[in-house]
Amino acid sequence: MYNEAATSGNDKIFVDVVTGASAGGMTAAMVAQRLMYDAAALEGEFTNSLYQAWVERISLLGLVKMRWQENWF
């Protein structure tokens, strides 16, 4: 949104590097992808992609499954 409101190239924000370690690296990859292709997905306090991934849809069971088709019950 900020860059859309910018009146010149000098007013825009340009990101050269997004980095992190461990979970920060996964977050950096998510942010980079969204900034490049769908920046609007980062808007909204409770609806943005990061909130959805790290708070709303977090699943410990999903993190420990070895295979997608693995049956637990």
CHARMM internal coordinates of N, CA and C (Angstrom, degrees):
IC EDIT
DIST 1 N 1 CA 1.4360
DIST 1 CA 1 C 1.5268
ANGL 1 N 1 CA 1 C 110.76
DIST 1 C 2 N 1.3218
ANGL 1 CA 1 C 2 N 116.24
DIHE 1 N 1 CA 1 C 2 N -38.77
DIST 2 N 2 CA 1.4610
ANGL 1 C 2 N 2 CA 118.90
DIHE 1 CA 1 C 2 N 2 CA -178.80
DIST 2 CA 2 C 1.5204
ANGL 2 N 2 CA 2 C 111.06
DIHE 1 C 2 N 2 CA 2 C -60.21
DIST 2 C 3 N 1.3215
ANGL 2 CA 2 C 3 N 116.92
DIHE 2 N 2 CA 2 C 3 N -48.51
DIST 3 N 3 CA 1.4630
ANGL 2 C 3 N 3 CA 120.28
DIHE 2 CA 2 C 3 N 3 CA -178.65
DIST 3 CA 3 C 1.5266
ANGL 3 N 3 CA 3 C 112.38
DIHE 2 C 3 N 3 CA 3 C -65.56
DIST 3 C 4 N 1.3133
ANGL 3 CA 3 C 4 N 117.50
DIHE 3 N 3 CA 3 C 4 N -30.40
DIST 4 N 4 CA 1.4688
ANGL 3 C 4 N 4 CA 120.37
DIHE 3 CA 3 C 4 N 4 CA 177.76
DIST 4 CA 4 C 1.5262
ANGL 4 N 4 CA 4 C 110.94
DIHE 3 C 4 N 4 CA 4 C -66.18
DIST 4 C 5 N 1.3342
ANGL 4 CA 4 C 5 N 116.69
DIHE 4 N 4 CA 4 C 5 N -31.74
DIST 5 N 5 CA 1.4596
ANGL 4 C 5 N 5 CA 121.03
DIHE 4 CA 4 C 5 N 5 CA -179.17
DIST 5 CA 5 C 1.5305
ANGL 5 N 5 CA 5 C 112.68
DIHE 4 C 5 N 5 CA 5 C -87.15
DIST 5 C 6 N 1.3254
ANGL 5 CA 5 C 6 N 117.02
DIHE 5 N 5 CA 5 C 6 N -9.57
DIST 6 N 6 CA 1.4669
ANGL 5 C 6 N 6 CA 120.55
DIHE 5 CA 5 C 6 N 6 CA -178.59
DIST 6 CA 6 C 1.5245
ANGL 6 N 6 CA 6 C 110.04
DIHE 5 C 6 N 6 CA 6 C -64.50
DIST 6 C 7 N 1.3161
ANGL 6 CA 6 C 7 N 115.63
DIHE 6 N 6 CA 6 C 7 N 139.59
DIST 7 N 7 CA 1.4643
ANGL 6 C 7 N 7 CA 120.08
DIHE 6 CA 6 C 7 N 7 CA -178.45
DIST 7 CA 7 C 1.5232
ANGL 7 N 7 CA 7 C 112.33
DIHE 6 C 7 N 7 CA 7 C -91.37
DIST 7 C 8 N 1.3382
ANGL 7 CA 7 C 8 N 117.71
DIHE 7 N 7 CA 7 C 8 N -13.89
DIST 8 N 8 CA 1.4604
ANGL 7 C 8 N 8 CA 120.91
DIHE 7 CA 7 C 8 N 8 CA 177.42
DIST 8 CA 8 C 1.5241
ANGL 8 N 8 CA 8 C 109.02
DIHE 7 C 8 N 8 CA 8 C -151.71
DIST 8 C 9 N 1.3208
ANGL 8 CA 8 C 9 N 115.90
DIHE 8 N 8 CA 8 C 9 N 167.90
DIST 9 N 9 CA 1.4593
ANGL 8 C 9 N 9 CA 121.04
DIHE 8 CA 8 C 9 N 9 CA 178.21
DIST 9 CA 9 C 1.5139
ANGL 9 N 9 CA 9 C 112.69
DIHE 8 C 9 N 9 CA 9 C -61.67
DIST 9 C 10 N 1.3334
ANGL 9 CA 9 C 10 N 116.81
DIHE 9 N 9 CA 9 C 10 N -26.96
DIST 10 N 10 CA 1.4650
ANGL 9 C 10 N 10 CA 120.33
DIHE 9 CA 9 C 10 N 10 CA 179.32
DIST 10 CA 10 C 1.5192
ANGL 10 N 10 CA 10 C 112.38
DIHE 9 C 10 N 10 CA 10 C -71.43
DIST 10 C 11 N 1.3154
ANGL 10 CA 10 C 11 N 117.86
DIHE 10 N 10 CA 10 C 11 N -19.95
DIST 11 N 11 CA 1.4621
ANGL 10 C 11 N 11 CA 121.93
DIHE 10 CA 10 C 11 N 11 CA -179.29
DIST 11 CA 11 C 1.5284
ANGL 11 N 11 CA 11 C 112.89
DIHE 10 C 11 N 11 CA 11 C -90.02
DIST 11 C 12 N 1.3199
ANGL 11 CA 11 C 12 N 116.94
DIHE 11 N 11 CA 11 C 12 N -10.24
DIST 12 N 12 CA 1.4595
ANGL 11 C 12 N 12 CA 120.52
DIHE 11 CA 11 C 12 N 12 CA -176.43
DIST 12 CA 12 C 1.5315
ANGL 12 N 12 CA 12 C 111.34
DIHE 11 C 12 N 12 CA 12 C -81.12
DIST 12 C 13 N 1.3160
ANGL 12 CA 12 C 13 N 115.45
DIHE 12 N 12 CA 12 C 13 N 156.08
DIST 13 N 13 CA 1.4615
ANGL 12 C 13 N 13 CA 122.41
DIHE 12 CA 12 C 13 N 13 CA 175.17
DIST 13 CA 13 C 1.5228
ANGL 13 N 13 CA 13 C 107.53
DIHE 12 C 13 N 13 CA 13 C -99.44
DIST 13 C 14 N 1.3260
ANGL 13 CA 13 C 14 N 116.66
DIHE 13 N 13 CA 13 C 14 N 126.97
DIST 14 N 14 CA 1.4580
ANGL 13 C 14 N 14 CA 122.26
DIHE 13 CA 13 C 14 N 14 CA 177.23
DIST 14 CA 14 C 1.5221
ANGL 14 N 14 CA 14 C 108.32
DIHE 13 C 14 N 14 CA 14 C -116.56
DIST 14 C 15 N 1.3188
ANGL 14 CA 14 C 15 N 116.63
DIHE 14 N 14 CA 14 C 15 N 130.65
DIST 15 N 15 CA 1.4636
ANGL 14 C 15 N 15 CA 121.99
DIHE 14 CA 14 C 15 N 15 CA -179.02
DIST 15 CA 15 C 1.5199
ANGL 15 N 15 CA 15 C 107.89
DIHE 14 C 15 N 15 CA 15 C -102.56
DIST 15 C 16 N 1.3338
ANGL 15 CA 15 C 16 N 116.47
DIHE 15 N 15 CA 15 C 16 N 121.25
DIST 16 N 16 CA 1.4622
ANGL 15 C 16 N 16 CA 121.51
DIHE 15 CA 15 C 16 N 16 CA 179.09
DIST 16 CA 16 C 1.5200
ANGL 16 N 16 CA 16 C 111.80
DIHE 15 C 16 N 16 CA 16 C -90.22
DIST 16 C 17 N 1.3319
ANGL 16 CA 16 C 17 N 116.76
DIHE 16 N 16 CA 16 C 17 N -39.46
DIST 17 N 17 CA 1.4624
ANGL 16 C 17 N 17 CA 121.17
DIHE 16 CA 16 C 17 N 17 CA -174.34
DIST 17 CA 17 C 1.5185
ANGL 17 N 17 CA 17 C 109.40
DIHE 16 C 17 N 17 CA 17 C -142.10
DIST 17 C 18 N 1.3266
ANGL 17 CA 17 C 18 N 115.89
DIHE 17 N 17 CA 17 C 18 N 138.46
DIST 18 N 18 CA 1.4542
ANGL 17 C 18 N 18 CA 122.59
DIHE 17 CA 17 C 18 N 18 CA 170.21
DIST 18 CA 18 C 1.5139
ANGL 18 N 18 CA 18 C 105.39
DIHE 17 C 18 N 18 CA 18 C -126.02
DIST 18 C 19 N 1.3277
ANGL 18 CA 18 C 19 N 117.96
DIHE 18 N 18 CA 18 C 19 N 124.61
DIST 19 N 19 CA 1.4551
ANGL 18 C 19 N 19 CA 120.50
DIHE 18 CA 18 C 19 N 19 CA -174.35
DIST 19 CA 19 C 1.5151
ANGL 19 N 19 CA 19 C 111.43
DIHE 18 C 19 N 19 CA 19 C -141.78
DIST 19 C 20 N 1.3018
ANGL 19 CA 19 C 20 N 116.50
DIHE 19 N 19 CA 19 C 20 N 164.21
DIST 20 N 20 CA 1.4560
ANGL 19 C 20 N 20 CA 122.54
DIHE 19 CA 19 C 20 N 20 CA 177.33
DIST 20 CA 20 C 1.5138
ANGL 20 N 20 CA 20 C 109.28
DIHE 19 C 20 N 20 CA 20 C -177.52
DIST 20 C 21 N 1.3095
ANGL 20 CA 20 C 21 N 115.88
DIHE 20 N 20 CA 20 C 21 N 170.06
DIST 21 N 21 CA 1.4693
ANGL 20 C 21 N 21 CA 121.66
DIHE 20 CA 20 C 21 N 21 CA 178.42
DIST 21 CA 21 C 1.5240
ANGL 21 N 21 CA 21 C 108.74
DIHE 20 C 21 N 21 CA 21 C -121.81
DIST 21 C 22 N 1.3057
ANGL 21 CA 21 C 22 N 116.61
DIHE 21 N 21 CA 21 C 22 N 141.36
DIST 22 N 22 CA 1.4562
ANGL 21 C 22 N 22 CA 123.17
DIHE 21 CA 21 C 22 N 22 CA 178.84
DIST 22 CA 22 C 1.5308
ANGL 22 N 22 CA 22 C 110.00
DIHE 21 C 22 N 22 CA 22 C 59.40
DIST 22 C 23 N 1.3186
ANGL 22 CA 22 C 23 N 118.60
DIHE 22 N 22 CA 22 C 23 N -122.82
DIST 23 N 23 CA 1.4575
ANGL 22 C 23 N 23 CA 120.83
DIHE 22 CA 22 C 23 N 23 CA 179.81
DIST 23 CA 23 C 1.5241
ANGL 23 N 23 CA 23 C 110.76
DIHE 22 C 23 N 23 CA 23 C -63.46
DIST 23 C 24 N 1.3191
ANGL 23 CA 23 C 24 N 117.15
DIHE 23 N 23 CA 23 C 24 N -29.15
DIST 24 N 24 CA 1.4616
ANGL 23 C 24 N 24 CA 120.91
DIHE 23 CA 23 C 24 N 24 CA 176.08
DIST 24 CA 24 C 1.5153
ANGL 24 N 24 CA 24 C 111.43
DIHE 23 C 24 N 24 CA 24 C -65.10
DIST 24 C 25 N 1.3316
ANGL 24 CA 24 C 25 N 117.36
DIHE 24 N 24 CA 24 C 25 N -33.64
DIST 25 N 25 CA 1.4610
ANGL 24 C 25 N 25 CA 121.51
DIHE 24 CA 24 C 25 N 25 CA 176.37
DIST 25 CA 25 C 1.5160
ANGL 25 N 25 CA 25 C 111.56
DIHE 24 C 25 N 25 CA 25 C -67.41
DIST 25 C 26 N 1.3446
ANGL 25 CA 25 C 26 N 116.28
DIHE 25 N 25 CA 25 C 26 N -40.13
DIST 26 N 26 CA 1.4607
ANGL 25 C 26 N 26 CA 119.63
DIHE 25 CA 25 C 26 N 26 CA 176.46
DIST 26 CA 26 C 1.5235
ANGL 26 N 26 CA 26 C 110.13
DIHE 25 C 26 N 26 CA 26 C -65.84
DIST 26 C 27 N 1.3158
ANGL 26 CA 26 C 27 N 116.69
DIHE 26 N 26 CA 26 C 27 N -40.49
DIST 27 N 27 CA 1.4592
ANGL 26 C 27 N 27 CA 120.54
DIHE 26 CA 26 C 27 N 27 CA 178.10
DIST 27 CA 27 C 1.5207
ANGL 27 N 27 CA 27 C 110.77
DIHE 26 C 27 N 27 CA 27 C -64.79
DIST 27 C 28 N 1.3334
ANGL 27 CA 27 C 28 N 116.79
DIHE 27 N 27 CA 27 C 28 N -41.43
DIST 28 N 28 CA 1.4667
ANGL 27 C 28 N 28 CA 120.82
DIHE 27 CA 27 C 28 N 28 CA 178.60
DIST 28 CA 28 C 1.5288
ANGL 28 N 28 CA 28 C 110.80
DIHE 27 C 28 N 28 CA 28 C -60.96
DIST 28 C 29 N 1.3236
ANGL 28 CA 28 C 29 N 117.28
DIHE 28 N 28 CA 28 C 29 N -40.81
DIST 29 N 29 CA 1.4643
ANGL 28 C 29 N 29 CA 120.63
DIHE 28 CA 28 C 29 N 29 CA 178.50
DIST 29 CA 29 C 1.5271
ANGL 29 N 29 CA 29 C 110.75
DIHE 28 C 29 N 29 CA 29 C -64.60
DIST 29 C 30 N 1.3313
ANGL 29 CA 29 C 30 N 116.94
DIHE 29 N 29 CA 29 C 30 N -41.34
DIST 30 N 30 CA 1.4633
ANGL 29 C 30 N 30 CA 120.73
DIHE 29 CA 29 C 30 N 30 CA 178.19
DIST 30 CA 30 C 1.5286
ANGL 30 N 30 CA 30 C 110.75
DIHE 29 C 30 N 30 CA 30 C -63.82
DIST 30 C 31 N 1.3251
ANGL 30 CA 30 C 31 N 116.29
DIHE 30 N 30 CA 30 C 31 N -43.91
DIST 31 N 31 CA 1.4663
ANGL 30 C 31 N 31 CA 120.53
DIHE 30 CA 30 C 31 N 31 CA -179.56
DIST 31 CA 31 C 1.5262
ANGL 31 N 31 CA 31 C 110.45
DIHE 30 C 31 N 31 CA 31 C -64.36
DIST 31 C 32 N 1.3263
ANGL 31 CA 31 C 32 N 117.18
DIHE 31 N 31 CA 31 C 32 N -44.52
DIST 32 N 32 CA 1.4681
ANGL 31 C 32 N 32 CA 120.51
DIHE 31 CA 31 C 32 N 32 CA -179.48
DIST 32 CA 32 C 1.5244
ANGL 32 N 32 CA 32 C 110.72
DIHE 31 C 32 N 32 CA 32 C -60.53
DIST 32 C 33 N 1.3246
ANGL 32 CA 32 C 33 N 116.76
DIHE 32 N 32 CA 32 C 33 N -44.35
DIST 33 N 33 CA 1.4624
ANGL 32 C 33 N 33 CA 120.31
DIHE 32 CA 32 C 33 N 33 CA -179.98
DIST 33 CA 33 C 1.5158
ANGL 33 N 33 CA 33 C 110.86
DIHE 32 C 33 N 33 CA 33 C -63.01
DIST 33 C 34 N 1.3153
ANGL 33 CA 33 C 34 N 116.87
DIHE 33 N 33 CA 33 C 34 N -44.68
DIST 34 N 34 CA 1.4711
ANGL 33 C 34 N 34 CA 120.45
DIHE 33 CA 33 C 34 N 34 CA -179.66
DIST 34 CA 34 C 1.5190
ANGL 34 N 34 CA 34 C 111.46
DIHE 33 C 34 N 34 CA 34 C -67.39
DIST 34 C 35 N 1.3252
ANGL 34 CA 34 C 35 N 118.30
DIHE 34 N 34 CA 34 C 35 N -40.84
DIST 35 N 35 CA 1.4579
ANGL 34 C 35 N 35 CA 120.44
DIHE 34 CA 34 C 35 N 35 CA 179.35
DIST 35 CA 35 C 1.5252
ANGL 35 N 35 CA 35 C 111.24
DIHE 34 C 35 N 35 CA 35 C -62.00
DIST 35 C 36 N 1.3374
ANGL 35 CA 35 C 36 N 116.23
DIHE 35 N 35 CA 35 C 36 N -35.19
DIST 36 N 36 CA 1.4572
ANGL 35 C 36 N 36 CA 119.43
DIHE 35 CA 35 C 36 N 36 CA -178.69
DIST 36 CA 36 C 1.5240
ANGL 36 N 36 CA 36 C 112.74
DIHE 35 C 36 N 36 CA 36 C -77.33
DIST 36 C 37 N 1.3340
ANGL 36 CA 36 C 37 N 117.82
DIHE 36 N 36 CA 36 C 37 N -38.35
DIST 37 N 37 CA 1.4650
ANGL 36 C 37 N 37 CA 119.63
DIHE 36 CA 36 C 37 N 37 CA -168.86
DIST 37 CA 37 C 1.5242
ANGL 37 N 37 CA 37 C 115.88
DIHE 36 C 37 N 37 CA 37 C -119.15
DIST 37 C 38 N 1.3339
ANGL 37 CA 37 C 38 N 117.97
DIHE 37 N 37 CA 37 C 38 N -20.08
DIST 38 N 38 CA 1.4665
ANGL 37 C 38 N 38 CA 118.95
DIHE 37 CA 37 C 38 N 38 CA -175.03
DIST 38 CA 38 C 1.5274
ANGL 38 N 38 CA 38 C 110.02
DIHE 37 C 38 N 38 CA 38 C -158.58
DIST 38 C 39 N 1.3229
ANGL 38 CA 38 C 39 N 117.14
DIHE 38 N 38 CA 38 C 39 N 63.64
DIST 39 N 39 CA 1.4700
ANGL 38 C 39 N 39 CA 121.88
DIHE 38 CA 38 C 39 N 39 CA -175.72
DIST 39 CA 39 C 1.5245
ANGL 39 N 39 CA 39 C 111.75
DIHE 38 C 39 N 39 CA 39 C -59.91
DIST 39 C 40 N 1.3131
ANGL 39 CA 39 C 40 N 118.18
DIHE 39 N 39 CA 39 C 40 N -29.16
DIST 40 N 40 CA 1.4657
ANGL 39 C 40 N 40 CA 120.83
DIHE 39 CA 39 C 40 N 40 CA 179.71
DIST 40 CA 40 C 1.5207
ANGL 40 N 40 CA 40 C 111.80
DIHE 39 C 40 N 40 CA 40 C -62.08
DIST 40 C 41 N 1.3294
ANGL 40 CA 40 C 41 N 117.65
DIHE 40 N 40 CA 40 C 41 N -22.97
DIST 41 N 41 CA 1.4641
ANGL 40 C 41 N 41 CA 121.54
DIHE 40 CA 40 C 41 N 41 CA 179.06
DIST 41 CA 41 C 1.5221
ANGL 41 N 41 CA 41 C 111.92
DIHE 40 C 41 N 41 CA 41 C -68.17
DIST 41 C 42 N 1.3264
ANGL 41 CA 41 C 42 N 117.82
DIHE 41 N 41 CA 41 C 42 N -13.19
DIST 42 N 42 CA 1.4632
ANGL 41 C 42 N 42 CA 121.40
DIHE 41 CA 41 C 42 N 42 CA 178.81
DIST 42 CA 42 C 1.5283
ANGL 42 N 42 CA 42 C 111.70
DIHE 41 C 42 N 42 CA 42 C -92.49
DIST 42 C 43 N 1.3166
ANGL 42 CA 42 C 43 N 117.45
DIHE 42 N 42 CA 42 C 43 N 0.45
DIST 43 N 43 CA 1.4634
ANGL 42 C 43 N 43 CA 121.70
DIHE 42 CA 42 C 43 N 43 CA 179.16
DIST 43 CA 43 C 1.5247
ANGL 43 N 43 CA 43 C 110.65
DIHE 42 C 43 N 43 CA 43 C -88.04
DIST 43 C 44 N 1.2970
ANGL 43 CA 43 C 44 N 116.67
DIHE 43 N 43 CA 43 C 44 N 157.63
DIST 44 N 44 CA 1.4662
ANGL 43 C 44 N 44 CA 122.25
DIHE 43 CA 43 C 44 N 44 CA 176.28
DIST 44 CA 44 C 1.5129
ANGL 44 N 44 CA 44 C 111.83
DIHE 43 C 44 N 44 CA 44 C 90.70
DIST 44 C 45 N 1.3151
ANGL 44 CA 44 C 45 N 115.93
DIHE 44 N 44 CA 44 C 45 N 123.70
DIST 45 N 45 CA 1.4594
ANGL 44 C 45 N 45 CA 120.70
DIHE 44 CA 44 C 45 N 45 CA -175.78
DIST 45 CA 45 C 1.5215
ANGL 45 N 45 CA 45 C 112.88
DIHE 44 C 45 N 45 CA 45 C -58.55
DIST 45 C 46 N 1.3191
ANGL 45 CA 45 C 46 N 117.41
DIHE 45 N 45 CA 45 C 46 N -43.30
DIST 46 N 46 CA 1.4647
ANGL 45 C 46 N 46 CA 120.95
DIHE 45 CA 45 C 46 N 46 CA -176.37
DIST 46 CA 46 C 1.5238
ANGL 46 N 46 CA 46 C 113.41
DIHE 45 C 46 N 46 CA 46 C -111.76
DIST 46 C 47 N 1.3201
ANGL 46 CA 46 C 47 N 117.94
DIHE 46 N 46 CA 46 C 47 N 2.61
DIST 47 N 47 CA 1.4543
ANGL 46 C 47 N 47 CA 120.34
DIHE 46 CA 46 C 47 N 47 CA -177.59
DIST 47 CA 47 C 1.5179
ANGL 47 N 47 CA 47 C 112.82
DIHE 46 C 47 N 47 CA 47 C -117.20
DIST 47 C 48 N 1.3311
ANGL 47 CA 47 C 48 N 118.31
DIHE 47 N 47 CA 47 C 48 N -2.55
DIST 48 N 48 CA 1.4595
ANGL 47 C 48 N 48 CA 119.57
DIHE 47 CA 47 C 48 N 48 CA -177.90
DIST 48 CA 48 C 1.5258
ANGL 48 N 48 CA 48 C 111.13
DIHE 47 C 48 N 48 CA 48 C -71.56
DIST 48 C 49 N 1.3133
ANGL 48 CA 48 C 49 N 116.30
DIHE 48 N 48 CA 48 C 49 N 159.81
DIST 49 N 49 CA 1.4684
ANGL 48 C 49 N 49 CA 122.54
DIHE 48 CA 48 C 49 N 49 CA -175.94
DIST 49 CA 49 C 1.5183
ANGL 49 N 49 CA 49 C 113.16
DIHE 48 C 49 N 49 CA 49 C -58.71
DIST 49 C 50 N 1.3134
ANGL 49 CA 49 C 50 N 117.39
DIHE 49 N 49 CA 49 C 50 N -38.69
DIST 50 N 50 CA 1.4633
ANGL 49 C 50 N 50 CA 120.01
DIHE 49 CA 49 C 50 N 50 CA -178.32
DIST 50 CA 50 C 1.5283
ANGL 50 N 50 CA 50 C 111.36
DIHE 49 C 50 N 50 CA 50 C -69.06
DIST 50 C 51 N 1.3104
ANGL 50 CA 50 C 51 N 117.42
DIHE 50 N 50 CA 50 C 51 N -42.22
DIST 51 N 51 CA 1.4682
ANGL 50 C 51 N 51 CA 120.52
DIHE 50 CA 50 C 51 N 51 CA 177.42
DIST 51 CA 51 C 1.5237
ANGL 51 N 51 CA 51 C 109.63
DIHE 50 C 51 N 51 CA 51 C -62.11
DIST 51 C 52 N 1.3220
ANGL 51 CA 51 C 52 N 116.03
DIHE 51 N 51 CA 51 C 52 N -43.70
DIST 52 N 52 CA 1.4618
ANGL 51 C 52 N 52 CA 119.46
DIHE 51 CA 51 C 52 N 52 CA -179.68
DIST 52 CA 52 C 1.5275
ANGL 52 N 52 CA 52 C 111.16
DIHE 51 C 52 N 52 CA 52 C -61.33
DIST 52 C 53 N 1.3210
ANGL 52 CA 52 C 53 N 116.77
DIHE 52 N 52 CA 52 C 53 N -44.52
DIST 53 N 53 CA 1.4700
ANGL 52 C 53 N 53 CA 120.55
DIHE 52 CA 52 C 53 N 53 CA -176.63
DIST 53 CA 53 C 1.5214
ANGL 53 N 53 CA 53 C 113.14
DIHE 52 C 53 N 53 CA 53 C -71.66
DIST 53 C 54 N 1.3310
ANGL 53 CA 53 C 54 N 117.70
DIHE 53 N 53 CA 53 C 54 N -40.90
DIST 54 N 54 CA 1.4728
ANGL 53 C 54 N 54 CA 121.06
DIHE 53 CA 53 C 54 N 54 CA -171.72
DIST 54 CA 54 C 1.5223
ANGL 54 N 54 CA 54 C 114.42
DIHE 53 C 54 N 54 CA 54 C -99.12
DIST 54 C 55 N 1.3359
ANGL 54 CA 54 C 55 N 118.53
DIHE 54 N 54 CA 54 C 55 N -12.71
DIST 55 N 55 CA 1.4666
ANGL 54 C 55 N 55 CA 120.18
DIHE 54 CA 54 C 55 N 55 CA -177.73
DIST 55 CA 55 C 1.5285
ANGL 55 N 55 CA 55 C 111.20
DIHE 54 C 55 N 55 CA 55 C -126.47
DIST 55 C 56 N 1.3178
ANGL 55 CA 55 C 56 N 116.69
DIHE 55 N 55 CA 55 C 56 N -58.55
DIST 56 N 56 CA 1.4612
ANGL 55 C 56 N 56 CA 120.93
DIHE 55 CA 55 C 56 N 56 CA -171.57
DIST 56 CA 56 C 1.5277
ANGL 56 N 56 CA 56 C 113.16
DIHE 55 C 56 N 56 CA 56 C -69.97
DIST 56 C 57 N 1.3104
ANGL 56 CA 56 C 57 N 117.69
DIHE 56 N 56 CA 56 C 57 N -44.20
DIST 57 N 57 CA 1.4690
ANGL 56 C 57 N 57 CA 120.50
DIHE 56 CA 56 C 57 N 57 CA -173.93
DIST 57 CA 57 C 1.5142
ANGL 57 N 57 CA 57 C 113.40
DIHE 56 C 57 N 57 CA 57 C -111.05
DIST 57 C 58 N 1.3248
ANGL 57 CA 57 C 58 N 118.61
DIHE 57 N 57 CA 57 C 58 N 18.18
DIST 58 N 58 CA 1.4649
ANGL 57 C 58 N 58 CA 120.38
DIHE 57 CA 57 C 58 N 58 CA -179.96
DIST 58 CA 58 C 1.5315
ANGL 58 N 58 CA 58 C 109.46
DIHE 57 C 58 N 58 CA 58 C -66.28
DIST 58 C 59 N 1.2983
ANGL 58 CA 58 C 59 N 116.11
DIHE 58 N 58 CA 58 C 59 N 137.56
DIST 59 N 59 CA 1.4551
ANGL 58 C 59 N 59 CA 120.65
DIHE 58 CA 58 C 59 N 59 CA -177.83
DIST 59 CA 59 C 1.5273
ANGL 59 N 59 CA 59 C 109.14
DIHE 58 C 59 N 59 CA 59 C -141.32
DIST 59 C 60 N 1.3191
ANGL 59 CA 59 C 60 N 116.22
DIHE 59 N 59 CA 59 C 60 N 113.35
DIST 60 N 60 CA 1.4620
ANGL 59 C 60 N 60 CA 119.31
DIHE 59 CA 59 C 60 N 60 CA 177.25
DIST 60 CA 60 C 1.5210
ANGL 60 N 60 CA 60 C 110.66
DIHE 59 C 60 N 60 CA 60 C -64.88
DIST 60 C 61 N 1.3211
ANGL 60 CA 60 C 61 N 116.97
DIHE 60 N 60 CA 60 C 61 N -37.12
DIST 61 N 61 CA 1.4594
ANGL 60 C 61 N 61 CA 120.70
DIHE 60 CA 60 C 61 N 61 CA 177.01
DIST 61 CA 61 C 1.5247
ANGL 61 N 61 CA 61 C 109.97
DIHE 60 C 61 N 61 CA 61 C -61.56
DIST 61 C 62 N 1.3062
ANGL 61 CA 61 C 62 N 117.53
DIHE 61 N 61 CA 61 C 62 N -41.96
DIST 62 N 62 CA 1.4556
ANGL 61 C 62 N 62 CA 121.48
DIHE 61 CA 61 C 62 N 62 CA 178.20
DIST 62 CA 62 C 1.5164
ANGL 62 N 62 CA 62 C 112.56
DIHE 61 C 62 N 62 CA 62 C -63.80
DIST 62 C 63 N 1.3232
ANGL 62 CA 62 C 63 N 117.13
DIHE 62 N 62 CA 62 C 63 N -30.37
DIST 63 N 63 CA 1.4608
ANGL 62 C 63 N 63 CA 120.45
DIHE 62 CA 62 C 63 N 63 CA 179.66
DIST 63 CA 63 C 1.5262
ANGL 63 N 63 CA 63 C 112.89
DIHE 62 C 63 N 63 CA 63 C -76.04
DIST 63 C 64 N 1.3282
ANGL 63 CA 63 C 64 N 118.38
DIHE 63 N 63 CA 63 C 64 N -27.52
DIST 64 N 64 CA 1.4604
ANGL 63 C 64 N 64 CA 120.28
DIHE 63 CA 63 C 64 N 64 CA -176.03
DIST 64 CA 64 C 1.5244
ANGL 64 N 64 CA 64 C 113.68
DIHE 63 C 64 N 64 CA 64 C -97.11
DIST 64 C 65 N 1.3170
ANGL 64 CA 64 C 65 N 118.55
DIHE 64 N 64 CA 64 C 65 N -10.77
DIST 65 N 65 CA 1.4580
ANGL 64 C 65 N 65 CA 120.25
DIHE 64 CA 64 C 65 N 65 CA 178.56
DIST 65 CA 65 C 1.5261
ANGL 65 N 65 CA 65 C 109.78
DIHE 64 C 65 N 65 CA 65 C -63.39
DIST 65 C 66 N 1.3095
ANGL 65 CA 65 C 66 N 116.03
DIHE 65 N 65 CA 65 C 66 N 134.14
DIST 66 N 66 CA 1.4564
ANGL 65 C 66 N 66 CA 121.15
DIHE 65 CA 65 C 66 N 66 CA -178.03
DIST 66 CA 66 C 1.5266
ANGL 66 N 66 CA 66 C 111.94
DIHE 65 C 66 N 66 CA 66 C -82.03
DIST 66 C 67 N 1.3165
ANGL 66 CA 66 C 67 N 117.08
DIHE 66 N 66 CA 66 C 67 N -33.76
DIST 67 N 67 CA 1.4583
ANGL 66 C 67 N 67 CA 121.88
DIHE 66 CA 66 C 67 N 67 CA -179.61
DIST 67 CA 67 C 1.5097
ANGL 67 N 67 CA 67 C 109.24
DIHE 66 C 67 N 67 CA 67 C -134.59
DIST 67 C 68 N 1.3168
ANGL 67 CA 67 C 68 N 116.88
DIHE 67 N 67 CA 67 C 68 N 151.92
DIST 68 N 68 CA 1.4528
ANGL 67 C 68 N 68 CA 121.39
DIHE 67 CA 67 C 68 N 68 CA 179.54
DIST 68 CA 68 C 1.5133
ANGL 68 N 68 CA 68 C 111.73
DIHE 67 C 68 N 68 CA 68 C -58.35
DIST 68 C 69 N 1.3154
ANGL 68 CA 68 C 69 N 118.26
DIHE 68 N 68 CA 68 C 69 N -40.25
DIST 69 N 69 CA 1.4492
ANGL 68 C 69 N 69 CA 122.44
DIHE 68 CA 68 C 69 N 69 CA -174.77
DIST 69 CA 69 C 1.5217
ANGL 69 N 69 CA 69 C 112.91
DIHE 68 C 69 N 69 CA 69 C -89.89
DIST 69 C 70 N 1.2937
ANGL 69 CA 69 C 70 N 119.08
DIHE 69 N 69 CA 69 C 70 N 5.04
DIST 70 N 70 CA 1.4608
ANGL 69 C 70 N 70 CA 122.53
DIHE 69 CA 69 C 70 N 70 CA -176.22
DIST 70 CA 70 C 1.5258
ANGL 70 N 70 CA 70 C 110.77
DIHE 69 C 70 N 70 CA 70 C -64.61
DIST 70 C 71 N 1.3264
ANGL 70 CA 70 C 71 N 116.06
DIHE 70 N 70 CA 70 C 71 N 130.23
DIST 71 N 71 CA 1.4577
ANGL 70 C 71 N 71 CA 121.51
DIHE 70 CA 70 C 71 N 71 CA 178.82
DIST 71 CA 71 C 1.5176
ANGL 71 N 71 CA 71 C 109.93
DIHE 70 C 71 N 71 CA 71 C -93.93
DIST 71 C 72 N 1.3317
ANGL 71 CA 71 C 72 N 116.71
DIHE 71 N 71 CA 71 C 72 N 132.33
DIST 72 N 72 CA 1.4712
ANGL 71 C 72 N 72 CA 121.50
DIHE 71 CA 71 C 72 N 72 CA -179.31
DIST 72 CA 72 C 1.5106
ANGL 72 N 72 CA 72 C 112.33
DIHE 71 C 72 N 72 CA 72 C -105.84
DIST 72 C 73 N 1.3099
ANGL 72 CA 72 C 73 N 117.58
DIHE 72 N 72 CA 72 C 73 N -19.07
DIST 73 N 73 CA 1.4726
ANGL 72 C 73 N 73 CA 117.95
DIHE 72 CA 72 C 73 N 73 CA -174.75
DIST 73 CA 73 C 1.4938
ANGL 73 N 73 CA 73 C 110.34
DIHE 72 C 73 N 73 CA 73 C -125.02
END
COOR INIT
IC SEED 1 N 1 CA 1 C
IC BUILD
